[in-house]
Amino acid sequence: AALALAAVVATGWWAWQGREIELVAAPGGRVQCVSYAPSSRRDETLVNVGVIVATERIEQDLKLLAERFDCVRTYSQSNGLDEVPRIARGLGLEVLMGVWISRDPAVNEREIASATRIAERDRDVIRGIVVGNEVMLRGEQPPEALAGYIRRVRTATGLPVTYADVWEFWRKYRAALAEEVDFITIHILPYWEDKPVAVEAAVAHVRDIHALMQQEFPGRTLLIGETGWPSQGRQRQGAVPSLVNQARFIREFLAFTSAAQVPYNVIEAFDQPWKRRQEGAVGGYWGLYTNERDVK
């Protein structure tokens, strides 16, 4: 009897998994912007500053992305990423250019020097400069020091600058950082929230957080700098990674931002196998393309 019951339950579970799911139609046209790191063809990590990605490889990646996206977001100047703006120009792409800020002052100085040089050379394709990514979340700089870095890049380049962090940390450090940036970049990742959000409610959650942050920063431009959904990995309470759920989230998110005219960047272009060491298996599956560059 127990085996028969188990068989019935298993059959029902597989039938439920295989059911048809209606997805909303994504709006036509191009996607605004996508996070780009070129490290995913092999299980290598861009954390190692000694890794230099071949220019030809970056060119191949950006040529593929230019078919669907208007912009790519980078996170640092290292590993050959300083070449992204130059390559992007020839493909009609714009760049949200990243400056990686960590606890290492020598690395920070190299990043700022490179960004200043690239901003002078390629300013026509740079949509803005992201000075620091989730620095406060990682606790790697005090807010006053981070504000100083942002101020230096803004003065040195004359280009729009921003700082990117999880939305709660923008609320926490608004006094120190808000006046230093030209626009505010918030990360809203329903899967990673302290109380994970199921995919059925995920885009509504993004919409509500965006509205909350707009109230907290009235009159300021808000960019959703990271949002997305993993296609594989560990379930977190009701948040289930799957290919269908990733498609559902992206389609519903694009429909929301198109209707509400919200600027955004999705995470991310390609699966990043090396992130599994930092975030568990799920870290390697946020890409809209596989690590072999196949569209999901």
Secondary structure per residue as TSV (DSSP state, phi and psi in degrees):
chain	resnum	aa	ss	phi	psi
A	1	A	-	360.0	-40.8
A	2	A	H	-63.7	-42.5
A	3	L	H	-65.4	-39.8
A	4	A	H	-64.0	-42.5
A	5	L	H	-63.3	-42.3
A	6	A	H	-62.2	-39.6
A	7	A	H	-64.2	-42.0
A	8	V	H	-62.6	-45.2
A	9	V	H	-62.6	-44.6
A	10	A	H	-63.4	-42.7
A	11	T	H	-61.5	-43.2
A	12	G	H	-63.8	-39.4
A	13	W	H	-64.8	-44.8
A	14	W	H	-66.6	-36.1
A	15	A	H	-63.8	-39.7
A	16	W	H	-66.4	-40.9
A	17	Q	H	-63.0	-33.2
A	18	G	T	-91.9	5.9
A	19	R	S	-67.1	155.1
A	20	E	-	-74.1	139.1
A	21	I	-	-124.2	124.3
A	22	E	-	-81.4	127.8
A	23	L	-	-109.7	146.3
A	24	V	-	-67.5	152.4
A	25	A	-	-76.6	126.2
A	26	A	-	-67.9	145.2
A	27	P	-	-62.1	148.6
A	28	G	S	-68.7	172.7
A	29	G	S	93.8	-161.8
A	30	R	-	-103.0	159.8
A	31	V	B	-89.2	140.0
A	32	Q	-	-62.4	-54.4
A	33	C	-	-160.3	152.2
A	34	V	E	-142.9	142.2
A	35	S	E	-69.3	136.1
A	36	Y	-	-129.4	126.2
A	37	A	-	-136.4	135.7
A	38	P	-	-90.7	13.2
A	39	S	G	-86.7	3.9
A	40	S	G	-94.3	1.5
A	41	R	G	-69.7	-30.7
A	42	R	T	-129.3	169.1
A	43	D	T	-81.2	67.0
A	44	E	-	-115.1	164.1
A	45	T	-	-124.4	135.6
A	46	L	T	-80.0	-3.3
A	47	V	T	-64.0	-30.0
A	48	N	S	-76.9	109.5
A	49	V	T	-66.9	-12.2
A	50	G	T	-78.9	-13.4
A	51	V	-	-77.0	119.7
A	52	I	-	-114.4	119.6
A	53	V	-	-83.4	134.8
A	54	A	-	-61.9	139.0
A	55	T	H	-57.0	-38.4
A	56	E	H	-60.8	-36.7
A	57	R	H	-68.7	-41.9
A	58	I	H	-63.3	-40.9
A	59	E	H	-60.0	-43.6
A	60	Q	H	-61.5	-44.8
A	61	D	H	-62.4	-47.9
A	62	L	H	-69.0	-32.5
A	63	K	H	-62.0	-40.9
A	64	L	H	-65.1	-45.7
A	65	L	H	-67.2	-31.4
A	66	A	T	-63.2	-16.4
A	67	E	T	-70.0	-25.7
A	68	R	T	-126.7	-19.2
A	69	F	B	-119.5	152.9
A	70	D	S	-94.1	-16.3
A	71	C	E	-156.0	151.2
A	72	V	E	-124.2	144.2
A	73	R	E	-105.7	127.6
A	74	T	-	-106.4	169.6
A	75	Y	-	-120.6	-12.7
A	76	S	-	-155.6	175.1
A	77	Q	S	-99.6	-6.5
A	78	S	T	-83.7	173.3
A	79	N	T	66.8	15.2
A	80	G	T	95.7	-2.9
A	81	L	G	-69.1	-15.5
A	82	D	G	-65.7	-13.9
A	83	E	G	-86.3	-9.9
A	84	V	H	-58.0	-47.6
A	85	P	H	-60.0	-41.3
A	86	R	H	-62.7	-44.4
A	87	I	H	-67.5	-39.2
A	88	A	H	-60.6	-36.2
A	89	R	H	-55.1	-45.1
A	90	G	H	-69.8	-12.4
A	91	L	H	-109.5	2.4
A	92	G	T	76.4	20.3
A	93	L	-	-97.9	149.1
A	94	E	E	-101.4	167.3
A	95	V	E	-133.2	130.5
A	96	L	E	-92.0	102.5
A	97	M	E	-88.3	127.0
A	98	G	E	-91.8	143.7
A	99	V	E	-120.6	112.5
A	100	W	-	-78.7	122.1
A	101	I	-	-112.9	124.9
A	102	S	-	-128.3	-164.6
A	103	R	S	-84.3	-5.6
A	104	D	-	-94.0	108.8
A	105	P	H	-63.9	-31.0
A	106	A	H	-66.7	-43.0
A	107	V	H	-62.8	-43.1
A	108	N	H	-60.1	-41.3
A	109	E	H	-64.9	-40.9
A	110	R	H	-64.1	-40.3
A	111	E	H	-63.3	-45.0
A	112	I	H	-67.4	-41.1
A	113	A	H	-62.0	-43.0
A	114	S	H	-65.4	-45.0
A	115	A	H	-61.8	-38.2
A	116	T	H	-64.5	-42.0
A	117	R	H	-66.1	-45.4
A	118	I	H	-68.6	-35.2
A	119	A	H	-62.9	-35.7
A	120	E	H	-69.4	-38.0
A	121	R	H	-79.0	-38.3
A	122	D	H	-124.0	27.3
A	123	R	G	-60.3	-24.1
A	124	D	G	-68.5	-20.9
A	125	V	G	-108.2	-1.1
A	126	I	E	-91.1	112.2
A	127	R	E	-72.2	-31.3
A	128	G	E	179.9	167.1
A	129	I	E	-117.2	124.5
A	130	V	E	-95.2	103.5
A	131	V	E	-92.4	93.2
A	132	G	E	96.2	135.1
A	133	N	E	-128.0	113.5
A	134	E	S	53.7	36.1
A	135	V	H	-64.1	-42.4
A	136	M	H	-71.0	-35.8
A	137	L	H	-59.7	-42.1
A	138	R	H	-80.5	-12.7
A	139	G	T	68.3	35.1
A	140	E	-	-95.7	-9.9
A	141	Q	S	-147.6	146.8
A	142	P	-	-70.4	153.5
A	143	P	H	-58.5	-34.9
A	144	E	H	-66.9	-37.8
A	145	A	H	-68.7	-42.2
A	146	L	H	-61.6	-42.5
A	147	A	H	-59.4	-36.6
A	148	G	H	-65.1	-41.2
A	149	Y	H	-62.1	-45.0
A	150	I	H	-60.2	-44.7
A	151	R	H	-62.1	-40.8
A	152	R	H	-62.4	-44.3
A	153	V	H	-68.1	-39.3
A	154	R	H	-61.7	-44.1
A	155	T	H	-68.8	-41.8
A	156	A	H	-71.9	-31.2
A	157	T	H	-104.9	-28.0
A	158	G	-	69.4	12.1
A	159	L	S	-101.3	159.1
A	160	P	-	-60.3	135.1
A	161	V	E	-123.0	156.5
A	162	T	E	-148.7	171.6
A	163	Y	E	-129.4	141.6
A	164	A	E	-116.2	129.2
A	165	D	E	-157.6	165.9
A	166	V	E	-56.9	142.7
A	167	W	H	-55.8	-36.4
A	168	E	H	-62.9	-32.9
A	169	F	H	-77.1	-26.1
A	170	W	H	-66.4	-37.7
A	171	R	H	-64.5	-39.7
A	172	K	H	-70.2	-36.9
A	173	Y	T	-115.1	24.3
A	174	R	H	-58.8	-39.5
A	175	A	H	-61.8	-37.2
A	176	A	H	-83.2	-27.5
A	177	L	H	-114.6	-28.0
A	178	A	G	-60.8	-39.7
A	179	E	G	-79.2	-7.6
A	180	E	G	-88.4	-12.6
A	181	V	-	-114.6	156.3
A	182	D	S	-84.8	-28.5
A	183	F	S	-149.2	160.2
A	184	I	E	-107.6	126.2
A	185	T	E	-109.8	116.4
A	186	I	E	-114.4	144.7
A	187	H	E	-103.5	128.1
A	188	I	-	-128.9	105.1
A	189	L	-	-123.3	93.7
A	190	P	G	-54.5	-36.6
A	191	Y	G	-61.8	-36.6
A	192	W	G	-94.0	2.0
A	193	E	S	-60.1	155.0
A	194	D	S	-55.1	-36.7
A	195	K	S	-110.8	94.4
A	196	P	-	-54.4	143.9
A	197	V	-	-107.1	129.3
A	198	A	-	-65.2	154.0
A	199	V	H	-60.6	-30.5
A	200	E	H	-61.3	-28.5
A	201	A	H	-110.9	4.1
A	202	A	H	-66.6	-46.2
A	203	V	H	-70.5	-34.5
A	204	A	H	-61.8	-37.5
A	205	H	H	-63.5	-45.2
A	206	V	H	-59.8	-45.1
A	207	R	H	-60.3	-44.2
A	208	D	H	-67.7	-40.9
A	209	I	H	-66.9	-40.7
A	210	H	H	-60.3	-43.8
A	211	A	H	-64.1	-41.1
A	212	L	H	-60.8	-45.0
A	213	M	H	-69.6	-32.4
A	214	Q	H	-65.7	-34.8
A	215	Q	H	-66.9	-37.4
A	216	E	H	-74.4	-25.7
A	217	F	S	-125.1	66.5
A	218	P	T	-62.9	137.4
A	219	G	T	80.0	-3.6
A	220	R	-	-96.9	147.0
A	221	T	-	-76.7	126.7
A	222	L	E	-109.0	127.6
A	223	L	E	-107.3	126.0
A	224	I	E	-76.7	104.3
A	225	G	E	-85.5	-23.6
A	226	E	E	-147.5	129.2
A	227	T	-	-158.5	155.0
A	228	G	-	169.6	-169.3
A	229	W	-	-151.7	137.2
A	230	P	-	-78.5	147.9
A	231	S	S	-93.5	-12.8
A	232	Q	S	-149.5	164.8
A	233	G	S	125.9	-168.4
A	234	R	-	-74.4	136.1
A	235	Q	-	-74.3	134.1
A	236	R	B	-113.2	101.4
A	237	Q	T	51.2	-118.1
A	238	G	T	-87.2	0.0
A	239	A	B	-90.3	109.3
A	240	V	-	-111.2	115.9
A	241	P	-	-69.7	133.9
A	242	S	-	-168.6	161.1
A	243	L	H	-63.2	-42.3
A	244	V	H	-65.3	-42.1
A	245	N	H	-66.8	-35.3
A	246	Q	H	-63.8	-45.8
A	247	A	H	-60.6	-42.4
A	248	R	H	-61.4	-48.0
A	249	F	H	-61.0	-49.0
A	250	I	H	-61.6	-44.6
A	251	R	H	-62.5	-46.8
A	252	E	H	-66.8	-37.1
A	253	F	H	-64.6	-44.7
A	254	L	H	-64.5	-36.1
A	255	A	H	-64.1	-42.4
A	256	F	H	-63.0	-50.2
A	257	T	H	-68.1	-32.4
A	258	S	H	-65.9	-44.4
A	259	A	H	-70.2	-38.1
A	260	A	H	-92.5	-4.3
A	261	Q	T	56.4	50.8
A	262	V	-	-100.5	126.2
A	263	P	-	-73.1	144.2
A	264	Y	B	-155.5	164.6
A	265	N	-	-138.2	130.9
A	266	V	B	-98.1	152.5
A	267	I	S	-113.0	123.4
A	268	E	-	-146.6	-179.3
A	269	A	S	-67.8	-58.7
A	270	F	B	-122.3	145.5
A	271	D	-	-54.6	143.4
A	272	Q	-	-121.4	90.8
A	273	P	G	-55.0	-34.1
A	274	W	G	-65.0	-22.3
A	275	K	G	-70.2	-14.6
A	276	R	H	-61.2	-29.9
A	277	R	H	-70.8	-25.1
A	278	Q	H	-95.2	-37.0
A	279	E	H	-118.7	5.5
A	280	G	-	82.1	179.5
A	281	A	G	-54.2	-35.5
A	282	V	G	-61.8	-27.2
A	283	G	G	-60.7	-23.2
A	284	G	G	-88.8	4.8
A	285	Y	-	-132.5	38.1
A	286	W	-	-96.2	-2.9
A	287	G	-	-71.6	151.2
A	288	L	S	-84.1	-13.1
A	289	Y	B	-123.1	153.1
A	290	T	-	-72.1	172.6
A	291	N	T	-69.2	-11.5
A	292	E	T	-93.8	7.1
A	293	R	S	73.6	24.0
A	294	D	-	-89.7	133.2
A	295	V	B	-71.0	136.2
A	296	K	-	-79.0	360.0
